Every structure is written in C-alpha cells, then in structure tokens.
Amino acid sequence: DTRLGQEVEGEKLGDEFSGYVFRISGGNDREGFSMKQGVMVNGRVRLLMKDGMSCFRVRRAGHRKRKSVRGCIVGHDIRVIQLVVVKKGGSEIPGLTD
C-alpha cells in the first residue's frame, strides 16, 4: 500500500518522470475530502476535530466538530495527489523544473 509520506518512483507516473523521486504530501478523493496523516484506512472516516488538528479551522474558543476525512492510504478512488520532488531526474519537466 502507498501512503502519505512515502516516496514514489517517477517511472510509475510516466516515462517523462524517469529518474525522479516524489514524496506523497496529500490528496483528495472524488468528492473533495482531503487525506489525513495517521488515519490508517483506505476509506472515509468521521473524526471529532478540535483546535490544533489539521483539516480543521477553529471558529470559537473550545469549538469541536465531527468532520469526514480520508485515510492516508492511496486507493482507487483518490482523484488528486499532491507530490513533492525529492530527487530530480535527468530531464527537465516543462513548467515544473525548468
């Protein structure tokens, strides 16, 4: 299983990314729910969020709210994945590394 924070070879994404290494830093599913580090499931869960947690913005002091988030495991229903370039490959990617 591929998870948030893991490094991925560029060849898995396409031939133009050969030699590159990417780190998965986030993502969204098809309905727009974001992935959350530390939730070890391949689906959506509802968590009670409070001040200081990611994926939640406090509106009032002491405010808590139950919100839906994705687990950190990349599955077939993830539509967007945010990647960070860890190691640059041999060729330039137009608009990204040039």
Z-matrix of the N, CA and C atoms (Angstrom, degrees):
N
C 1 1.458
C 2 1.524 1 109.94
N 3 1.313 2 115.87 1 140.66
C 4 1.448 3 121.84 2 176.65
C 5 1.521 4 107.92 3 -98.54
N 6 1.347 5 116.77 4 133.85
C 7 1.454 6 121.88 5 -174.87
C 8 1.519 7 110.81 6 -128.03
N 9 1.313 8 114.98 7 171.29
C 10 1.459 9 120.51 8 173.89
C 11 1.525 10 109.34 9 -61.30
N 12 1.316 11 116.84 10 138.96
C 13 1.451 12 121.49 11 178.33
C 14 1.513 13 114.15 12 89.75
N 15 1.324 14 118.57 13 -12.52
C 16 1.458 15 120.44 14 178.98
C 17 1.518 16 110.94 15 -81.86
N 18 1.322 17 115.37 16 155.07
C 19 1.456 18 120.45 17 178.11
C 20 1.519 19 109.83 18 -95.77
N 21 1.343 20 115.15 19 141.17
C 22 1.463 21 122.52 20 -174.94
C 23 1.520 22 107.94 21 -124.34
N 24 1.321 23 116.32 22 135.94
C 25 1.463 24 121.29 23 175.42
C 26 1.522 25 109.81 24 -70.29
N 27 1.320 26 116.59 25 141.78
C 28 1.455 27 121.44 26 -178.42
C 29 1.513 28 113.93 27 -68.52
N 30 1.325 29 117.91 28 -23.92
C 31 1.461 30 121.07 29 -179.79
C 32 1.523 31 112.15 30 -63.42
N 33 1.335 32 117.43 31 -26.67
C 34 1.466 33 120.46 32 178.24
C 35 1.522 34 112.04 33 -68.25
N 36 1.335 35 116.74 34 -24.26
C 37 1.454 36 121.67 35 -177.43
C 38 1.519 37 113.27 36 -91.86
N 39 1.318 38 116.91 37 -22.95
C 40 1.460 39 120.49 38 179.33
C 41 1.518 40 110.93 39 158.10
N 42 1.337 41 115.49 40 163.12
C 43 1.457 42 120.17 41 -177.74
C 44 1.524 43 112.75 42 -68.15
N 45 1.334 44 118.04 43 -28.13
C 46 1.461 45 120.40 44 -178.69
C 47 1.532 46 112.48 45 -71.06
N 48 1.344 47 117.22 46 -13.15
C 49 1.462 48 121.73 47 179.24
C 50 1.528 49 112.55 48 -103.66
N 51 1.320 50 118.25 49 19.58
C 52 1.466 51 120.61 50 -178.00
C 53 1.529 52 109.88 51 -66.07
N 54 1.320 53 115.59 52 135.45
C 55 1.454 54 122.16 53 -178.24
C 56 1.524 55 113.27 54 92.16
N 57 1.304 56 118.08 55 -17.56
C 58 1.459 57 121.77 56 179.50
C 59 1.529 58 110.29 57 -82.82
N 60 1.320 59 115.19 58 151.78
C 61 1.463 60 122.37 59 172.13
C 62 1.524 61 106.39 60 -127.32
N 63 1.331 62 116.52 61 128.86
C 64 1.454 63 122.91 62 -178.47
C 65 1.524 64 109.88 63 -116.79
N 66 1.351 65 116.15 64 149.95
C 67 1.462 66 122.16 65 172.72
C 68 1.524 67 107.79 66 -111.30
N 69 1.329 68 117.15 67 132.36
C 70 1.458 69 122.05 68 179.81
C 71 1.525 70 107.82 69 -77.49
N 72 1.339 71 116.37 70 120.08
C 73 1.461 72 120.27 71 -176.80
C 74 1.521 73 113.02 72 -111.32
N 75 1.339 74 118.94 73 -9.10
C 76 1.453 75 120.66 74 179.33
C 77 1.509 76 111.25 75 172.54
N 78 1.328 77 115.48 76 -177.18
C 79 1.452 78 119.71 77 178.14
C 80 1.517 79 111.70 78 173.18
N 81 1.331 80 115.20 79 168.28
C 82 1.463 81 122.47 80 179.00
C 83 1.516 82 109.03 81 -130.54
N 84 1.347 83 115.81 82 152.71
C 85 1.456 84 119.13 83 174.52
C 86 1.529 85 109.30 84 -90.83
N 87 1.326 86 117.02 85 -171.67
C 88 1.465 87 120.28 86 -172.75
C 89 1.518 88 113.23 87 -68.37
N 90 1.332 89 118.78 88 -22.01
C 91 1.460 90 121.30 89 176.66
C 92 1.522 91 113.02 90 -95.37
N 93 1.335 92 118.19 91 -1.31
C 94 1.459 93 121.41 92 176.53
C 95 1.509 94 115.53 93 96.45
N 96 1.341 95 118.71 94 6.97
C 97 1.464 96 120.69 95 178.18
C 98 1.523 97 109.29 96 -77.36
N 99 1.335 98 116.85 97 131.74
C 100 1.461 99 120.95 98 -174.64
C 101 1.520 100 111.83 99 -82.68
N 102 1.324 101 114.82 100 155.97
C 103 1.459 102 121.80 101 178.36
C 104 1.526 103 108.77 102 -82.02
N 105 1.331 104 116.58 103 145.01
C 106 1.454 105 121.59 104 -178.88
C 107 1.519 106 109.91 105 -126.31
N 108 1.336 107 115.37 106 128.51
C 109 1.460 108 121.62 107 179.96
C 110 1.529 109 109.60 108 -65.75
N 111 1.331 110 116.42 109 137.55
C 112 1.455 111 121.92 110 176.81
C 113 1.514 112 114.60 111 96.55
N 114 1.325 113 118.30 112 -10.15
C 115 1.464 114 121.75 113 176.90
C 116 1.522 115 106.79 114 -96.08
N 117 1.329 116 117.62 115 101.24
C 118 1.460 117 122.73 116 -169.87
C 119 1.527 118 113.05 117 -87.73
N 120 1.327 119 116.90 118 58.57
C 121 1.458 120 121.57 119 175.11
C 122 1.520 121 108.56 120 -134.00
N 123 1.325 122 115.06 121 163.21
C 124 1.452 123 121.55 122 -179.68
C 125 1.526 124 111.23 123 -100.13
N 126 1.307 125 117.61 124 15.81
C 127 1.454 126 121.09 125 -178.07
C 128 1.509 127 110.97 126 -136.48
N 129 1.320 128 113.95 127 -160.02
C 130 1.456 129 121.17 128 -177.93
C 131 1.523 130 109.50 129 -100.59
N 132 1.332 131 116.38 130 139.73
C 133 1.460 132 122.41 131 176.97
C 134 1.527 133 108.65 132 -132.09
N 135 1.330 134 115.47 133 159.68
C 136 1.466 135 120.35 134 176.72
C 137 1.529 136 107.98 135 -109.22
N 138 1.343 137 115.57 136 120.40
C 139 1.455 138 121.93 137 -177.47
C 140 1.521 139 109.81 138 -115.55
N 141 1.328 140 115.80 139 148.57
C 142 1.457 141 120.98 140 174.39
C 143 1.522 142 107.72 141 -84.87
N 144 1.327 143 116.25 142 109.97
C 145 1.463 144 122.07 143 -175.77
C 146 1.522 145 110.26 144 -93.39
N 147 1.333 146 115.67 145 147.54
C 148 1.456 147 121.20 146 175.89
C 149 1.530 148 108.89 147 -140.45
N 150 1.309 149 116.33 148 -178.10
C 151 1.456 150 122.00 149 -176.65
C 152 1.531 151 111.41 150 -59.07
N 153 1.330 152 116.83 151 134.06
C 154 1.453 153 122.16 152 177.72
C 155 1.519 154 114.56 153 95.37
N 156 1.320 155 118.59 154 -8.71
C 157 1.464 156 121.45 155 179.57
C 158 1.522 157 109.73 156 -88.42
N 159 1.323 158 115.82 157 147.24
C 160 1.458 159 119.27 158 176.40
C 161 1.527 160 109.56 159 -71.79
N 162 1.318 161 116.76 160 158.99
C 163 1.465 162 124.24 161 -178.94
C 164 1.531 163 112.71 162 71.20
N 165 1.338 164 118.42 163 16.75
C 166 1.462 165 120.87 164 -179.12
C 167 1.519 166 110.25 165 -149.22
N 168 1.339 167 115.74 166 134.12
C 169 1.454 168 122.07 167 176.70
C 170 1.524 169 108.39 168 -116.36
N 171 1.328 170 116.54 169 123.10
C 172 1.463 171 121.80 170 -177.43
C 173 1.522 172 109.23 171 -75.17
N 174 1.320 173 116.31 172 134.19
C 175 1.460 174 121.09 173 178.50
C 176 1.538 175 111.94 174 -101.84
N 177 1.327 176 117.01 175 -30.08
C 178 1.461 177 122.25 176 179.01
C 179 1.524 178 108.91 177 -137.04
N 180 1.309 179 117.22 178 159.27
C 181 1.459 180 121.69 179 179.51
C 182 1.531 181 109.77 180 -64.17
N 183 1.326 182 116.86 181 130.27
C 184 1.453 183 121.59 182 178.97
C 185 1.516 184 114.45 183 78.34
N 186 1.308 185 117.13 184 8.63
C 187 1.464 186 121.73 185 -176.51
C 188 1.527 187 110.75 186 -73.84
N 189 1.332 188 116.82 187 132.76
C 190 1.461 189 122.84 188 173.55
C 191 1.514 190 108.18 189 -128.65
N 192 1.330 191 116.21 190 153.02
C 193 1.460 192 119.66 191 -178.20
C 194 1.522 193 109.10 192 -153.35
N 195 1.325 194 116.21 193 142.46
C 196 1.460 195 120.93 194 176.37
C 197 1.521 196 108.44 195 -88.56
N 198 1.339 197 115.65 196 122.34
C 199 1.458 198 120.54 197 -177.11
C 200 1.518 199 110.59 198 -128.95
N 201 1.317 200 115.46 199 152.99
C 202 1.462 201 121.63 200 176.02
C 203 1.520 202 109.72 201 -87.82
N 204 1.332 203 116.85 202 133.18
C 205 1.465 204 122.99 203 175.02
C 206 1.521 205 108.29 204 -137.93
N 207 1.317 206 116.10 205 160.29
C 208 1.461 207 122.68 206 175.33
C 209 1.514 208 109.20 207 -86.99
N 210 1.318 209 116.47 208 153.46
C 211 1.447 210 120.68 209 171.99
C 212 1.517 211 110.91 210 -73.58
N 213 1.319 212 116.90 211 171.94
C 214 1.468 213 120.30 212 -174.41
C 215 1.525 214 112.94 213 -86.56
N 216 1.329 215 119.32 214 0.12
C 217 1.463 216 121.96 215 -179.67
C 218 1.524 217 109.32 216 -89.88
N 219 1.332 218 116.21 217 129.39
C 220 1.463 219 121.21 218 -179.80
C 221 1.519 220 108.30 219 -77.49
N 222 1.340 221 116.17 220 125.27
C 223 1.456 222 122.32 221 -179.43
C 224 1.510 223 111.13 222 -123.88
N 225 1.331 224 115.60 223 -170.03
C 226 1.455 225 121.29 224 -176.83
C 227 1.525 226 112.75 225 -73.09
N 228 1.335 227 118.59 226 -20.75
C 229 1.465 228 119.92 227 -177.49
C 230 1.525 229 113.71 228 -97.22
N 231 1.328 230 118.70 229 9.32
C 232 1.464 231 121.68 230 172.73
C 233 1.525 232 107.69 231 -77.83
N 234 1.334 233 116.63 232 127.62
C 235 1.468 234 121.11 233 -177.48
C 236 1.528 235 112.83 234 -101.70
N 237 1.339 236 117.74 235 -31.21
C 238 1.458 237 121.82 236 -178.10
C 239 1.520 238 108.41 237 -127.68
N 240 1.334 239 116.46 238 132.54
C 241 1.458 240 121.16 239 175.61
C 242 1.519 241 107.89 240 -126.97
N 243 1.336 242 116.91 241 126.43
C 244 1.459 243 121.31 242 175.21
C 245 1.521 244 108.53 243 -90.00
N 246 1.333 245 115.39 244 130.12
C 247 1.454 246 121.58 245 -177.40
C 248 1.525 247 110.17 246 -122.34
N 249 1.337 248 116.13 247 148.73
C 250 1.452 249 123.47 248 174.90
C 251 1.520 250 107.12 249 -118.54
N 252 1.330 251 117.34 250 132.70
C 253 1.462 252 121.34 251 178.76
C 254 1.519 253 108.49 252 -74.64
N 255 1.336 254 116.00 253 118.65
C 256 1.465 255 121.83 254 178.72
C 257 1.523 256 109.87 255 -95.39
N 258 1.339 257 116.39 256 -43.15
C 259 1.457 258 121.34 257 -179.43
C 260 1.520 259 108.19 258 -132.84
N 261 1.313 260 115.23 259 129.71
C 262 1.457 261 120.63 260 -177.95
C 263 1.519 262 109.54 261 -83.74
N 264 1.324 263 116.01 262 139.14
C 265 1.453 264 121.64 263 179.03
C 266 1.519 265 112.43 264 -85.11
N 267 1.316 266 115.50 265 -170.18
C 268 1.450 267 120.49 266 -176.64
C 269 1.514 268 114.27 267 -74.71
N 270 1.325 269 118.53 268 -33.70
C 271 1.461 270 121.20 269 -176.58
C 272 1.529 271 110.34 270 -105.28
N 273 1.332 272 115.41 271 155.79
C 274 1.456 273 122.36 272 177.90
C 275 1.530 274 110.03 273 -81.23
N 276 1.322 275 116.95 274 146.64
C 277 1.461 276 122.45 275 173.81
C 278 1.527 277 106.51 276 -103.18
N 279 1.352 278 118.57 277 118.64
C 280 1.465 279 119.82 278 -178.14
C 281 1.530 280 112.21 279 -60.04
N 282 1.321 281 116.00 280 131.33
C 283 1.456 282 121.50 281 179.23
C 284 1.514 283 114.05 282 83.88
N 285 1.336 284 118.09 283 -5.06
C 286 1.468 285 119.96 284 -178.08
C 287 1.533 286 111.68 285 -122.35
N 288 1.317 287 116.86 286 -53.67
C 289 1.470 288 119.83 287 -176.07
C 290 1.519 289 113.18 288 -115.79
N 291 1.325 290 118.51 289 1.74
C 292 1.469 291 118.74 290 -179.84
C 293 1.521 292 111.66 291 -86.58
